[in-house]
Amino acid sequence: VRTLTFHGEDPAPGTALTLECRIDGGAWFTAGCDGDYSTPVLADGPHTFYVRARDAAGNADASPATSRWIVDTTPPNTFIDTATPASPTNNQVRNFTYHGVDPAPGTAITLECRLDGGAWFSAGCNGTYNTGVLPEGNHTFEVRATDAAGNVDPTPADHSWEIGDIPAPVTIASAPPATTESISATFVFSAAEPN
């Protein structure tokens, strides 16, 4: 639904005017065409509203005023193309590539990302995303597209994975001196992770 406001003017002062409206290629009408008009619910796609003035002598404006717009109520779709490495993994960094598609060809879309249920962000969410170093545990990456009409993908693309068994650092507790005459060496070491 779109509401339009308009008026007509005649070069001859005091001349009574009738306003006529038309939507897309429909017939001209005067009912409800009185300076304000709200369209009925329109289908998705391009639309044009025309309005013209007609004076008491029957002269009609040869170049009607027009307003053009596109109705877009269909949300875009979002897809994750790749997510590496596989899950489960001990790699603490994950890379994603993804894209969005709008059913209306040529429609501009923006992408927003979210990691582990945090806030949505668009900075750096441009088709590729690197998580940076993450801790052990379960993680979820989500991405959603928004089209130029403000329609947001209601089902963001998501990918979940597990990071586990990150190798703990090994600590050398003691070792022989850097230079020695001995033909054998003893090292004492430990690691914080079990097994």
NUVO-101315 format. One record per residue (C-alpha): residue in one letter; x negated, z, y negated. Coordinates in nm, 4 decimals, padded with zeros to 6 digits. Each point is the difference from the previous one (the first is absolute). Layout:
REM residues N
 res       px       pz       py
   A        X        Z        Y
...
END
This chain:
REM residues 195
 res       px       pz       py
   V  00.0000  00.0000  00.0000
   R -00.1326 -00.0941 -00.3443
   T  00.1558  00.0869 -00.3373
   L -00.0457 -00.2436 -00.2875
   T  00.0823  00.0347 -00.3706
   F  00.0515 -00.3060 -00.2215
   H  00.1841 -00.1403 -00.3017
   G  00.0775 -00.3330 -00.1657
   E -00.0352 -00.1178 -00.3603
   D  00.1599 -00.2912 -00.1834
   P -00.1452 -00.1650 -00.3149
   A  00.3430  00.0179 -00.1620
   P  00.0594  00.3616 -00.1083
   G  00.3125  00.1662  00.1369
   T  00.0435 -00.2512  00.2832
   A  00.1578  00.1484  00.3126
   L -00.2129 -00.0506  00.3106
   T  00.0730  00.0164  00.3691
   L -00.2831  00.0869  00.2367
   E -00.0297 -00.1698  00.3382
   C -00.2222  00.1165  00.2863
   R -00.1329 -00.1532  00.3190
   I -00.2143  00.1323  00.2865
   D -00.2323 -00.2420  00.1768
   G  00.1930 -00.3243  00.0570
   G  00.3471  00.1560 -00.0119
   A  00.2911 -00.0864 -00.2299
   W  00.0147  00.1159 -00.3627
   F  00.2236  00.3044 -00.0551
   T  00.1175  00.2106 -00.2933
   A  00.1466  00.3054  00.1761
   G -00.2401  00.2890 -00.0523
   C -00.2327 -00.2232 -00.2035
   D  00.0377  00.1890 -00.3264
   G -00.3524  00.1000 -00.1009
   D -00.0796  00.2171  00.3020
   Y  00.0129 -00.1170  00.3575
   S -00.1011  00.1612  00.3296
   T -00.0551 -00.2425  00.2845
   P  00.1475  00.0634  00.3432
   V -00.2410  00.0941  00.2792
   L -00.2245 -00.3030  00.0423
   A -00.1906 -00.1219  00.3028
   D -00.3796  00.0095  00.0123
   G -00.1562 -00.2971 -00.1759
   P -00.0188 -00.1586 -00.3480
   H  00.3006  00.0183 -00.2329
   T  00.0874 -00.1368 -00.3443
   F  00.2620  00.1291 -00.2427
   Y  00.1295 -00.2373 -00.2692
   V  00.2069  00.0842 -00.3064
   R  00.1321 -00.2350 -00.2695
   A  00.2239  00.0318 -00.3033
   R  00.2984 -00.2241 -00.0720
   D  00.1568 -00.0128 -00.3452
   A  00.3706 -00.0380 -00.0871
   A -00.0439 -00.3788 -00.0325
   G -00.1175 -00.0157  00.3637
   N -00.3680 -00.0633 -00.0761
   A -00.2189  00.1571  00.2690
   D -00.3635  00.1023 -00.0346
   A -00.1939 -00.2931  00.1533
   S -00.2940  00.2235  00.0943
   P  00.1393  00.3171  00.1615
   A -00.2119  00.3152 -00.0057
   T -00.1478  00.0764  00.3404
   S -00.1481  00.2955  00.1824
   R -00.1886 -00.0512  00.3268
   W -00.1051  00.2603  00.2559
   I -00.0689  00.0485  00.3696
   V  00.1864  00.2473  00.2188
   D -00.2297  00.1489  00.2638
   T  00.1333  00.2857  00.2117
   T -00.2069 -00.0690  00.3118
   P -00.3058  00.2235  00.0446
   P -00.3365 -00.1391  00.1074
   N -00.1675  00.0692  00.3351
   T -00.3450  00.1507  00.0506
   F -00.2407 -00.0629  00.2875
   I -00.3277  00.1578  00.1135
   D -00.2220 -00.2814  00.1266
   T -00.2982  00.1934  00.1347
   A -00.0965  00.3635  00.0441
   T -00.3520  00.0699  00.1260
   P -00.1458  00.1718  00.1958
   A  00.2290  00.0674  00.2995
   S  00.1634  00.3381  00.0663
   P -00.1031  00.2563  00.1075
   T -00.3348 -00.0208 -00.1714
   N -00.2850  00.2177 -00.1198
   N -00.0489 -00.2328 -00.2964
   Q  00.1138  00.1893 -00.3104
   V  00.0528 -00.3156 -00.2096
   R  00.2818 -00.2499  00.0548
   N  00.0524 -00.3439 -00.1574
   F  00.3372 -00.1707 -00.0480
   T  00.1124 -00.3460 -00.1069
   Y  00.3671 -00.0578 -00.0827
   H  00.2404 -00.2140 -00.2013
   G  00.3576 -00.0154 -00.1260
   V  00.2516 -00.2849  00.0147
   D  00.3119 -00.0467 -00.2127
   P  00.2882 -00.2166  00.1313
   A  00.0215 -00.1708 -00.3411
   P -00.2890 -00.2519 -00.0101
   G -00.2436  00.0441 -00.2857
   T  00.1125  00.3551 -00.0789
   A -00.2809  00.2265 -00.1172
   I -00.0425  00.3226  00.1949
   T -00.2055  00.3145 -00.0469
   L -00.1367  00.2161  00.2802
   E -00.0162  00.3784  00.0244
   C -00.1924  00.2028  00.2574
   R  00.0271  00.3536  00.1320
   L -00.2252  00.2018  00.2288
   D  00.1227  00.2938  00.2081
   G  00.3262  00.0427 -00.1908
   G -00.1675  00.0320 -00.3398
   A  00.1150 -00.1639 -00.3231
   W  00.0452 -00.3786 -00.0139
   F -00.2737 -00.1777 -00.1980
   S -00.0583 -00.3582 -00.1071
   A -00.3560  00.0230 -00.1379
   G -00.2283 -00.1379  00.2718
   C  00.2987 -00.1025  00.2153
   N -00.0467 -00.3752 -00.0282
   G  00.0037 -00.1352  00.3558
   T -00.2943  00.1958  00.1368
   Y -00.0546  00.3741  00.0137
   N -00.2857  00.2206  00.1182
   T  00.0997  00.3609  00.0685
   G -00.3378  00.1554 -00.0675
   V -00.1201  00.2831  00.2245
   L  00.2895  00.1868  00.1635
   P -00.0019  00.3235  00.2026
   E  00.0823  00.0286  00.3700
   G  00.3704 -00.0132  00.0828
   N  00.2982 -00.2338 -00.0252
   H  00.0359 -00.2310 -00.2980
   T  00.2599 -00.2484 -00.1259
   F -00.0440 -00.2868 -00.2448
   E  00.3080 -00.1582 -00.1626
   V  00.0403 -00.3002 -00.2292
   R  00.3123 -00.1329 -00.1736
   A  00.0792 -00.2988 -00.2203
   T  00.2153 -00.0067 -00.3159
   D  00.1279 -00.3285 -00.1432
   A  00.0405 -00.0997 -00.3647
   A  00.3675  00.1077  00.0043
   G -00.1014  00.3524  00.1016
   N  00.1131 -00.0244  00.3630
   V -00.2199  00.2243  00.2171
   D -00.0613 -00.0603  00.3705
   P  00.2142  00.2750  00.1604
   T -00.2106 -00.0083  00.3180
   P -00.3673  00.0147 -00.1042
   A -00.2535 -00.1291  00.2497
   D -00.1886  00.2903  00.1584
   H -00.2832  00.0641  00.2414
   S -00.0925  00.3320  00.1602
   W -00.3246  00.0897  00.1750
   E -00.2046  00.2941  00.1192
   I -00.3515  00.0980 -00.0953
   G -00.1565  00.2266  00.2592
   D -00.3244  00.1120  00.1563
   I -00.2117 -00.0435 -00.3103
   P -00.3574  00.0717  00.1168
   A -00.1222  00.3289 -00.1409
   P -00.3512  00.0103 -00.1433
   V -00.2722  00.1113  00.2380
   T -00.2190  00.2781 -00.1297
   I -00.3639  00.0314  00.1093
   A -00.0735  00.3716  00.0182
   S -00.3683 -00.0273  00.0920
   A -00.2554 -00.2681  00.0886
   P -00.3752 -00.0228  00.0601
   P -00.2253 -00.0598 -00.2996
   A -00.0381 -00.3576 -00.1244
   T -00.3592 -00.0080  00.1301
   T -00.0900  00.1718  00.3274
   E -00.2482 -00.0215  00.2877
   S  00.2723  00.0789  00.2563
   I  00.1289 -00.2801  00.2241
   S  00.3457  00.1602  00.0221
   A  00.2509  00.0958 -00.2699
   T  00.2984  00.2340 -00.0074
   F  00.2977 -00.0560 -00.2288
   V  00.2888  00.2425 -00.0529
   F  00.3165 -00.1559 -00.1473
   S  00.3752  00.0564 -00.0235
   A  00.3207 -00.1711 -00.1115
   A  00.3100  00.1638 -00.1438
   E  00.2454 -00.2175  00.1968
   P  00.0885  00.1041  00.3563
   N -00.0748 -00.2268  00.2988
END
